[in-house]
Amino acid sequence: MKNSKRKTRSDKFPLTLHPTGQYCKKIRGKIRYFGKDKKKAIEKYLAQATYLHGAQSLVQKISNGKMTLKQLCDLYLHYQNSRVFVGDIGLTPKNCTSIN
């Protein structure tokens, strides 16, 4: 017998419609709102998803006012990864030529 996982609504669309009419998602114990238009809300969520789900821990570690070079590089890499995830940038540089 084949074990297949049933798809739930959250697998298909990550946001839920709040009674106020806005699309939202509970992330780390807080409800985050992304707007009333479904397409704009999913775009806004995808743009902020990497930060909301992971990079906050880095920002909280830096809150003492002192930042190391490693922390700065990690923040930059998280930012660039979120841009790749959203589709703002690609994984390969566009204007690079190979040196042969």
N, CA, C and O atoms as CSV, one atom per row, in Angstrom:
chain,resi,resn,atom,element,x,y,z
A,1,MET,N,N,0.840,-1.176,0.000
A,1,MET,CA,C,0.000,0.000,0.000
A,1,MET,C,C,0.890,1.246,0.000
A,1,MET,O,O,1.860,1.319,0.754
A,2,LYS,N,N,0.564,2.204,-0.831
A,2,LYS,CA,C,1.379,3.404,-0.989
A,2,LYS,C,C,1.042,4.429,0.093
A,2,LYS,O,O,-0.128,4.720,0.343
A,3,ASN,N,N,2.072,4.967,0.724
A,3,ASN,CA,C,1.896,5.998,1.732
A,3,ASN,C,C,1.969,7.362,1.053
A,3,ASN,O,O,3.055,7.796,0.668
A,4,SER,N,N,0.860,8.032,0.903
A,4,SER,CA,C,0.877,9.352,0.282
A,4,SER,C,C,0.331,10.376,1.260
A,4,SER,O,O,-0.681,10.155,1.925
A,5,LYS,N,N,1.023,11.495,1.328
A,5,LYS,CA,C,0.613,12.568,2.217
A,5,LYS,C,C,-0.471,13.393,1.530
A,5,LYS,O,O,-0.324,13.776,0.369
A,6,ARG,N,N,-1.523,13.657,2.224
A,6,ARG,CA,C,-2.613,14.451,1.683
A,6,ARG,C,C,-2.227,15.919,1.681
A,6,ARG,O,O,-1.709,16.430,2.674
A,7,LYS,N,N,-2.476,16.596,0.574
A,7,LYS,CA,C,-2.158,18.018,0.488
A,7,LYS,C,C,-3.201,18.813,1.259
A,7,LYS,O,O,-4.406,18.617,1.097
A,8,THR,N,N,-2.709,19.707,2.095
A,8,THR,CA,C,-3.605,20.588,2.836
A,8,THR,C,C,-3.597,21.957,2.178
A,8,THR,O,O,-2.819,22.212,1.258
A,9,ARG,N,N,-4.462,22.827,2.653
A,9,ARG,CA,C,-4.509,24.175,2.087
A,9,ARG,C,C,-3.194,24.911,2.286
A,9,ARG,O,O,-2.783,25.690,1.426
A,10,SER,N,N,-2.533,24.673,3.408
A,10,SER,CA,C,-1.281,25.373,3.684
A,10,SER,C,C,-0.164,24.941,2.734
A,10,SER,O,O,0.786,25.693,2.519
A,11,ASP,N,N,-0.268,23.731,2.161
A,11,ASP,CA,C,0.720,23.298,1.183
A,11,ASP,C,C,0.547,24.048,-0.138
A,11,ASP,O,O,1.519,24.299,-0.849
A,12,LYS,N,N,-0.679,24.396,-0.453
A,12,LYS,CA,C,-0.965,25.062,-1.714
A,12,LYS,C,C,-0.775,26.574,-1.632
A,12,LYS,O,O,-0.210,27.163,-2.553
A,13,PHE,N,N,-1.229,27.214,-0.564
A,13,PHE,CA,C,-1.147,28.663,-0.399
A,13,PHE,C,C,-0.793,28.938,1.054
A,13,PHE,O,O,-1.555,28.560,1.944
A,14,PRO,N,N,0.336,29.583,1.325
A,14,PRO,CA,C,0.829,29.693,2.697
A,14,PRO,C,C,0.068,30.685,3.584
A,14,PRO,O,O,0.223,30.650,4.805
A,15,LEU,N,N,-0.741,31.560,3.003
A,15,LEU,CA,C,-1.413,32.587,3.791
A,15,LEU,C,C,-2.867,32.216,4.056
A,15,LEU,O,O,-3.478,31.472,3.289
A,16,THR,N,N,-3.411,32.740,5.142
A,16,THR,CA,C,-4.818,32.536,5.450
A,16,THR,C,C,-5.526,33.886,5.450
A,16,THR,O,O,-4.907,34.925,5.680
A,17,LEU,N,N,-6.819,33.857,5.191
A,17,LEU,CA,C,-7.612,35.075,5.166
A,17,LEU,C,C,-8.109,35.371,6.577
A,17,LEU,O,O,-8.842,34.578,7.166
A,18,HIS,N,N,-7.706,36.510,7.107
A,18,HIS,CA,C,-8.089,36.940,8.445
A,18,HIS,C,C,-9.505,37.533,8.396
A,18,HIS,O,O,-9.910,38.029,7.344
A,19,PRO,N,N,-10.261,37.501,9.483
A,19,PRO,CA,C,-11.602,38.101,9.478
A,19,PRO,C,C,-11.625,39.588,9.099
A,19,PRO,O,O,-12.670,40.101,8.699
A,20,THR,N,N,-10.494,40.283,9.219
A,20,THR,CA,C,-10.418,41.692,8.828
A,20,THR,C,C,-10.343,41.857,7.319
A,20,THR,O,O,-10.437,42.975,6.814
A,21,GLY,N,N,-10.173,40.751,6.588
A,21,GLY,CA,C,-10.093,40.808,5.142
A,21,GLY,C,C,-8.676,40.816,4.610
A,21,GLY,O,O,-8.474,40.870,3.397
A,22,GLN,N,N,-7.685,40.764,5.496
A,22,GLN,CA,C,-6.290,40.764,5.069
A,22,GLN,C,C,-5.737,39.347,5.133
A,22,GLN,O,O,-6.158,38.534,5.957
A,23,TYR,N,N,-4.775,39.066,4.239
A,23,TYR,CA,C,-4.088,37.779,4.270
A,23,TYR,C,C,-2.987,37.855,5.312
A,23,TYR,O,O,-2.282,38.859,5.413
A,24,CYS,N,N,-2.843,36.777,6.094
A,24,CYS,CA,C,-1.881,36.795,7.187
A,24,CYS,C,C,-1.248,35.420,7.356
A,24,CYS,O,O,-1.689,34.429,6.773
A,25,LYS,N,N,-0.198,35.396,8.176
A,25,LYS,CA,C,0.462,34.137,8.520
A,25,LYS,C,C,1.065,34.303,9.908
A,25,LYS,O,O,1.629,35.349,10.229
A,26,LYS,N,N,0.942,33.278,10.716
A,26,LYS,CA,C,1.534,33.295,12.048
A,26,LYS,C,C,2.970,32.808,11.935
A,26,LYS,O,O,3.215,31.663,11.556
A,27,ILE,N,N,3.924,33.684,12.265
A,27,ILE,CA,C,5.344,33.386,12.163
A,27,ILE,C,C,5.993,33.699,13.505
A,27,ILE,O,O,5.941,34.833,13.982
A,28,ARG,N,N,6.600,32.688,14.105
A,28,ARG,CA,C,7.267,32.822,15.396
A,28,ARG,C,C,6.366,33.422,16.466
A,28,ARG,O,O,6.802,34.241,17.276
A,29,GLY,N,N,5.104,33.003,16.458
A,29,GLY,CA,C,4.173,33.425,17.496
A,29,GLY,C,C,3.485,34.754,17.258
A,29,GLY,O,O,2.660,35.163,18.075
A,30,LYS,N,N,3.792,35.446,16.166
A,30,LYS,CA,C,3.156,36.722,15.860
A,30,LYS,C,C,2.414,36.606,14.536
A,30,LYS,O,O,2.887,35.954,13.605
A,31,ILE,N,N,1.257,37.238,14.458
A,31,ILE,CA,C,0.506,37.254,13.205
A,31,ILE,C,C,1.028,38.403,12.353
A,31,ILE,O,O,1.035,39.555,12.787
A,32,ARG,N,N,1.460,38.087,11.147
A,32,ARG,CA,C,1.965,39.088,10.198
A,32,ARG,C,C,0.934,39.264,9.097
A,32,ARG,O,O,0.434,38.284,8.545
A,33,TYR,N,N,0.613,40.524,8.777
A,33,TYR,CA,C,-0.383,40.833,7.755
A,33,TYR,C,C,0.313,41.270,6.476
A,33,TYR,O,O,1.333,41.958,6.514
A,34,PHE,N,N,-0.254,40.858,5.331
A,34,PHE,CA,C,0.372,41.131,4.041
A,34,PHE,C,C,-0.552,41.832,3.053
A,34,PHE,O,O,-0.183,41.967,1.886
A,35,GLY,N,N,-1.723,42.280,3.460
A,35,GLY,CA,C,-2.598,43.045,2.589
A,35,GLY,C,C,-3.861,42.309,2.203
A,35,GLY,O,O,-4.049,41.138,2.532
A,36,LYS,N,N,-4.741,43.036,1.486
A,36,LYS,CA,C,-6.055,42.489,1.121
A,36,LYS,C,C,-6.073,41.824,-0.251
A,36,LYS,O,O,-6.874,40.919,-0.484
A,37,ASP,N,N,-5.210,42.252,-1.154
A,37,ASP,CA,C,-5.166,41.664,-2.491
A,37,ASP,C,C,-4.343,40.378,-2.444
A,37,ASP,O,O,-3.219,40.379,-1.942
A,38,LYS,N,N,-4.900,39.274,-2.967
A,38,LYS,CA,C,-4.266,37.965,-2.847
A,38,LYS,C,C,-2.904,37.923,-3.544
A,38,LYS,O,O,-1.936,37.425,-2.968
A,39,LYS,N,N,-2.813,38.435,-4.767
A,39,LYS,CA,C,-1.553,38.391,-5.509
A,39,LYS,C,C,-0.490,39.272,-4.862
A,39,LYS,O,O,0.662,38.859,-4.728
A,40,LYS,N,N,-0.870,40.481,-4.461
A,40,LYS,CA,C,0.095,41.380,-3.817
A,40,LYS,C,C,0.527,40.837,-2.456
A,40,LYS,O,O,1.679,41.006,-2.054
A,41,ALA,N,N,-0.390,40.191,-1.755
A,41,ALA,CA,C,-0.069,39.640,-0.439
A,41,ALA,C,C,0.955,38.512,-0.556
A,41,ALA,O,O,1.890,38.445,0.242
A,42,ILE,N,N,0.791,37.624,-1.540
A,42,ILE,CA,C,1.752,36.524,-1.693
A,42,ILE,C,C,3.100,37.059,-2.144
A,42,ILE,O,O,4.133,36.539,-1.722
A,43,GLU,N,N,3.121,38.098,-3.000
A,43,GLU,CA,C,4.383,38.704,-3.412
A,43,GLU,C,C,5.096,39.338,-2.218
A,43,GLU,O,O,6.307,39.191,-2.060
A,44,LYS,N,N,4.343,40.036,-1.390
A,44,LYS,CA,C,4.923,40.674,-0.203
A,44,LYS,C,C,5.447,39.616,0.771
A,44,LYS,O,O,6.517,39.778,1.358
A,45,TYR,N,N,4.680,38.529,0.937
A,45,TYR,CA,C,5.116,37.444,1.823
A,45,TYR,C,C,6.406,36.818,1.320
A,45,TYR,O,O,7.338,36.608,2.097
A,46,LEU,N,N,6.471,36.520,0.030
A,46,LEU,CA,C,7.670,35.893,-0.527
A,46,LEU,C,C,8.881,36.814,-0.426
A,46,LEU,O,O,10.003,36.348,-0.233
A,47,ALA,N,N,8.658,38.117,-0.554
A,47,ALA,CA,C,9.757,39.072,-0.435
A,47,ALA,C,C,10.307,39.118,0.986
A,47,ALA,O,O,11.498,39.358,1.182
A,48,GLN,N,N,9.458,38.890,1.967
A,48,GLN,CA,C,9.871,39.015,3.368
A,48,GLN,C,C,10.074,37.675,4.067
A,48,GLN,O,O,10.501,37.644,5.221
A,49,ALA,N,N,9.777,36.574,3.392
A,49,ALA,CA,C,9.765,35.261,4.041
A,49,ALA,C,C,11.105,34.880,4.657
A,49,ALA,O,O,11.151,34.425,5.800
A,50,THR,N,N,12.185,35.056,3.924
A,50,THR,CA,C,13.492,34.660,4.446
A,50,THR,C,C,13.834,35.436,5.712
A,50,THR,O,O,14.332,34.864,6.681
A,51,TYR,N,N,13.569,36.726,5.701
A,51,TYR,CA,C,13.853,37.544,6.880
A,51,TYR,C,C,12.969,37.129,8.053
A,51,TYR,O,O,13.458,36.941,9.167
A,52,LEU,N,N,11.678,36.988,7.805
A,52,LEU,CA,C,10.754,36.683,8.893
A,52,LEU,C,C,10.985,35.306,9.498
A,52,LEU,O,O,10.793,35.122,10.700
A,53,HIS,N,N,11.392,34.343,8.693
A,53,HIS,CA,C,11.579,32.986,9.202
A,53,HIS,C,C,12.968,32.720,9.765
A,53,HIS,O,O,13.132,31.797,10.562
A,54,GLY,N,N,13.982,33.507,9.370
A,54,GLY,CA,C,15.310,33.131,9.807
A,54,GLY,C,C,16.245,34.226,10.242
A,54,GLY,O,O,16.926,34.069,11.255
A,55,ALA,N,N,16.312,35.314,9.537
A,55,ALA,CA,C,17.352,36.310,9.771
A,55,ALA,C,C,17.121,37.133,11.028
A,55,ALA,O,O,18.026,37.848,11.457
A,56,GLN,N,N,15.950,37.058,11.626
A,56,GLN,CA,C,15.697,37.843,12.825
A,56,GLN,C,C,16.646,37.478,13.948
A,56,GLN,O,O,17.034,38.341,14.735
A,57,SER,N,N,17.025,36.218,14.034
A,57,SER,CA,C,17.940,35.804,15.093
A,57,SER,C,C,19.277,36.525,14.948
A,57,SER,O,O,19.916,36.855,15.947
A,58,LEU,N,N,19.704,36.771,13.705
A,58,LEU,CA,C,20.942,37.512,13.495
A,58,LEU,C,C,20.806,38.952,13.951
A,58,LEU,O,O,21.716,39.499,14.574
A,59,VAL,N,N,19.678,39.565,13.645
A,59,VAL,CA,C,19.464,40.959,14.029
A,59,VAL,C,C,19.398,41.083,15.540
A,59,VAL,O,O,19.905,42.056,16.097
A,60,GLN,N,N,18.785,40.118,16.216
A,60,GLN,CA,C,18.689,40.160,17.664
A,60,GLN,C,C,20.065,39.998,18.315
A,60,GLN,O,O,20.320,40.598,19.358
A,61,LYS,N,N,20.950,39.202,17.722
A,61,LYS,CA,C,22.296,39.037,18.276
A,61,LYS,C,C,23.103,40.322,18.157
A,61,LYS,O,O,24.003,40.562,18.961
A,62,ILE,N,N,22.794,41.148,17.169
A,62,ILE,CA,C,23.550,42.364,16.917
A,62,ILE,C,C,23.002,43.539,17.724
A,62,ILE,O,O,23.605,44.612,17.722
A,63,SER,N,N,21.892,43.363,18.401
A,63,SER,CA,C,21.204,44.465,19.058
A,63,SER,C,C,22.017,45.150,20.153
A,63,SER,O,O,21.619,46.215,20.624
A,64,ASN,N,N,23.144,44.573,20.574
A,64,ASN,CA,C,23.958,45.212,21.605
A,64,ASN,C,C,24.767,46.381,21.066
A,64,ASN,O,O,25.468,47.039,21.836
A,65,GLY,N,N,24.692,46.661,19.768
A,65,GLY,CA,C,25.373,47.813,19.184
A,65,GLY,C,C,26.724,47.491,18.576
A,65,GLY,O,O,27.310,48.342,17.907
A,66,LYS,N,N,27.228,46.304,18.787
A,66,LYS,CA,C,28.521,45.919,18.231
A,66,LYS,C,C,28.312,44.801,17.231
A,66,LYS,O,O,27.620,43.824,17.519
A,67,MET,N,N,28.911,44.942,16.050
A,67,MET,CA,C,28.749,43.953,14.997
A,67,MET,C,C,30.119,43.468,14.551
A,67,MET,O,O,31.029,44.264,14.320
A,68,THR,N,N,30.253,42.166,14.433
A,68,THR,CA,C,31.501,41.608,13.922
A,68,THR,C,C,31.418,41.533,12.401
A,68,THR,O,O,30.339,41.657,11.820
A,69,LEU,N,N,32.549,41.332,11.775
A,69,LEU,CA,C,32.578,41.200,10.326
A,69,LEU,C,C,31.797,39.968,9.881
A,69,LEU,O,O,31.118,40.001,8.855
A,70,LYS,N,N,31.888,38.889,10.641
A,70,LYS,CA,C,31.139,37.671,10.307
A,70,LYS,C,C,29.635,37.926,10.346
A,70,LYS,O,O,28.918,37.469,9.457
A,71,GLN,N,N,29.141,38.646,11.356
A,71,GLN,CA,C,27.720,38.952,11.443
A,71,GLN,C,C,27.271,39.819,10.268
A,71,GLN,O,O,26.183,39.618,9.728
A,72,LEU,N,N,28.099,40.777,9.873
A,72,LEU,CA,C,27.785,41.632,8.735
A,72,LEU,C,C,27.701,40.805,7.452
A,72,LEU,O,O,26.780,40.985,6.655
A,73,CYS,N,N,28.644,39.913,7.256
A,73,CYS,CA,C,28.634,39.049,6.065
A,73,CYS,C,C,27.420,38.123,6.067
A,73,CYS,O,O,26.808,37.910,5.021
A,74,ASP,N,N,27.064,37.570,7.230
A,74,ASP,CA,C,25.894,36.698,7.324
A,74,ASP,C,C,24.615,37.453,6.972
A,74,ASP,O,O,23.755,36.925,6.267
A,75,LEU,N,N,24.488,38.694,7.464
A,75,LEU,CA,C,23.312,39.500,7.128
A,75,LEU,C,C,23.246,39.762,5.629
A,75,LEU,O,O,22.179,39.667,5.023
A,76,TYR,N,N,24.383,40.088,5.038
A,76,TYR,CA,C,24.429,40.343,3.598
A,76,TYR,C,C,24.042,39.096,2.808
A,76,TYR,O,O,23.281,39.187,1.845
A,77,LEU,N,N,24.557,37.935,3.204
A,77,LEU,CA,C,24.232,36.687,2.508
A,77,LEU,C,C,22.752,36.329,2.651
A,77,LEU,O,O,22.135,35.870,1.690
A,78,HIS,N,N,22.179,36.532,3.834
A,78,HIS,CA,C,20.750,36.287,4.015
A,78,HIS,C,C,19.929,37.211,3.120
A,78,HIS,O,O,18.939,36.790,2.521
A,79,TYR,N,N,20.349,38.473,3.036
A,79,TYR,CA,C,19.643,39.427,2.183
A,79,TYR,C,C,19.699,39.000,0.719
A,79,TYR,O,O,18.682,39.017,0.027
A,80,GLN,N,N,20.876,38.620,0.252
A,80,GLN,CA,C,21.021,38.204,-1.142
A,80,GLN,C,C,20.248,36.909,-1.419
A,80,GLN,O,O,19.656,36.759,-2.488
A,81,ASN,N,N,20.253,35.980,-0.464
A,81,ASN,CA,C,19.487,34.742,-0.637
A,81,ASN,C,C,17.989,35.023,-0.736
A,81,ASN,O,O,17.284,34.372,-1.507
A,82,SER,N,N,17.505,35.987,0.037
A,82,SER,CA,C,16.087,36.328,-0.056
A,82,SER,C,C,15.776,36.957,-1.407
A,82,SER,O,O,14.685,36.743,-1.937
A,83,ARG,N,N,16.697,37.725,-1.981
A,83,ARG,CA,C,16.493,38.309,-3.310
A,83,ARG,C,C,16.471,37.222,-4.382
A,83,ARG,O,O,15.703,37.315,-5.339
A,84,VAL,N,N,17.303,36.196,-4.232
A,84,VAL,CA,C,17.287,35.075,-5.170
A,84,VAL,C,C,15.964,34.325,-5.045
A,84,VAL,O,O,15.369,33.942,-6.052
A,85,PHE,N,N,15.505,34.114,-3.815
A,85,PHE,CA,C,14.257,33.396,-3.555
A,85,PHE,C,C,13.069,34.096,-4.208
A,85,PHE,O,O,12.187,33.443,-4.766
A,86,VAL,N,N,13.050,35.419,-4.138
A,86,VAL,CA,C,11.952,36.199,-4.709
A,86,VAL,C,C,12.079,36.290,-6.223
A,86,VAL,O,O,11.075,36.435,-6.920
A,87,GLY,N,N,13.301,36.207,-6.740
A,87,GLY,CA,C,13.510,36.289,-8.175
A,87,GLY,C,C,14.053,37.614,-8.647
A,87,GLY,O,O,14.111,37.863,-9.851
A,88,ASP,N,N,14.459,38.486,-7.710
A,88,ASP,CA,C,15.044,39.774,-8.088
A,88,ASP,C,C,16.379,39.594,-8.794
A,88,ASP,O,O,16.703,40.335,-9.722
A,89,ILE,N,N,17.146,38.614,-8.356
A,89,ILE,CA,C,18.453,38.354,-8.960
A,89,ILE,C,C,18.571,36.865,-9.256
A,89,ILE,O,O,17.846,36.048,-8.688
A,90,GLY,N,N,19.489,36.524,-10.149
A,90,GLY,CA,C,19.738,35.127,-10.473
A,90,GLY,C,C,20.932,34.605,-9.696
A,90,GLY,O,O,21.593,35.354,-8.976
A,91,LEU,N,N,21.200,33.335,-9.843
A,91,LEU,CA,C,22.329,32.741,-9.140
A,91,LEU,C,C,23.664,33.021,-9.825
A,91,LEU,O,O,24.713,32.951,-9.184
A,92,THR,N,N,23.637,33.338,-11.117
A,92,THR,CA,C,24.881,33.604,-11.835
A,92,THR,C,C,24.920,35.056,-12.268
A,92,THR,O,O,23.888,35.615,-12.641
A,93,PRO,N,N,26.089,35.680,-12.225
A,93,PRO,CA,C,26.209,37.068,-12.690
A,93,PRO,C,C,25.937,37.174,-14.186
A,93,PRO,O,O,26.300,36.273,-14.942
A,94,LYS,N,N,25.308,38.254,-14.623
A,94,LYS,CA,C,24.905,38.407,-16.013
A,94,LYS,C,C,26.053,38.918,-16.890
A,94,LYS,O,O,26.157,38.503,-18.045
A,95,ASN,N,N,26.892,39.779,-16.396
A,95,ASN,CA,C,27.892,40.435,-17.218
A,95,ASN,C,C,29.297,39.880,-17.021
A,95,ASN,O,O,30.274,40.581,-17.285
A,96,CYS,N,N,29.414,38.674,-16.576
A,96,CYS,CA,C,30.731,38.074,-16.381
A,96,CYS,C,C,31.167,37.297,-17.623
A,96,CYS,O,O,30.370,36.603,-18.254
A,97,THR,N,N,32.403,37.426,-17.943
A,97,THR,CA,C,32.955,36.631,-19.031
A,97,THR,C,C,34.019,35.712,-18.444
A,97,THR,O,O,34.734,36.082,-17.512
A,98,SER,N,N,34.110,34.533,-18.994
A,98,SER,CA,C,35.099,33.596,-18.475
A,98,SER,C,C,36.489,33.930,-19.008
A,98,SER,O,O,36.642,34.368,-20.148
A,99,ILE,N,N,37.479,33.722,-18.182
A,99,ILE,CA,C,38.867,33.980,-18.551
A,99,ILE,C,C,39.467,32.659,-19.016
A,99,ILE,O,O,39.604,31.725,-18.225
A,100,ASN,N,N,39.816,32.580,-20.262
A,100,ASN,CA,C,40.417,31.344,-20.813
A,100,ASN,C,C,41.783,31.633,-21.375
A,100,ASN,O,O,42.446,30.727,-21.881
